[in-house]
Amino acid sequence: MWYAIISQDVENSLEKRQSARPAHLERLNALKDEGRLLIAGPHPAIDSNDPGEAGFSGSLVVAEFDSLSAAQAWADADPYVAAGVYQQVTVKPFKKVLP
């Protein structure tokens, strides 16, 4: 089943994001290589594809897991969590309708 992992950043998270980004992307690429990643990306803190120093306000990952508890465990192990990037992470089932 698909699960949405919706994360909210702490204030001024850009430096923490940048330092943990390679490990974060490595995990996302592993999901992609396994055919389990639907979509992933950050939420710019301002209305721009390149927010610069404004950074990001959070992230969205939609991926396939065997269960809600497996999705939660994956989210809990995110390098952004360990680096203190996220202040809150919500994991919930997602039903893909379109496209």
N, C-alpha and C positions, 0 to 999 in steps of 0.2 A: 504494500500500500504506500501511497505517497504521503509525506509529512512535510508541513511547513515549519521551518525554524526561523522565527522572527526575533531579531536581536535589537536591543536599544543600547547605544553607546553611552559611556560616561561623558561628561563635558571634556572638551579638549583632548580627544582620544587619538588625534592624528599621529603623534609620535609613537604611541604604543602600537597603533595599527601597523605603521611602517616597519617596526622592528619584528613583529610577529607574522607579517604577511607571507613570507616564503613558506613557513610551516603550515599556515592556514590554507594557502593555495595548493600545497602538496596533498592535503587531505581531500580537498574538493576535486582535484584532478584524479585521485584514486577512485572516487565515486563516479566521475565521468567515464573513466576507463572501464569500469564495471557496468556501464550502461544504466546507472542508478540516479544520475543527476538530471533533473528537469530544467532547473534554472538556479542561478546564484548571482548575487551582486550586492553592492552597498547602496545605501540611500545617501546621496549627497546632502550636505547640511544646507546648501543653497540651491536655487533653481539653475543648475549648471551641470553639464557632463563632467567638467573639470573644476571642482570647487576650490582647488588650490588650498590655501591655508585654512579655509573654513572647514575643510575635512568632511567627515561623514557623521550621520546621526544614528546609523544602525545598518543592519544587513538582512537579506532574505535568502534563504536556501530552501528549495523544494527538492526533496530527494526520496528515493524509495528505500524503505526499511522493512524488516519482518514484523515489527511491532512498534507501538508507541514507546515502550520502554527502551527498545534498541535505538530509536531515533533520539530519545532523551539522553541516553548514554553517549551517543556520538556527539551530540551538541555540548554536553558537559565536558567532553575531552577536547574541545576546540582550543587551539593555541590562543585565540583572542580572549577566551575566558581566563586562561592561566595568566595572560599578560595584563588583565584588568581593563580590557577594551570595553567589554559589555557590562552594563549595570543590570540588565534584565534579559532573559532569554525565554521565549515562549515556544513550546513545541506542541503542535496539534495536527490531527489528521487533515488531509487535503484531498479533495475529489477533483481531479482534472476533468473538465467538461469541454473546453475549447483551447486551442484548435485540436 
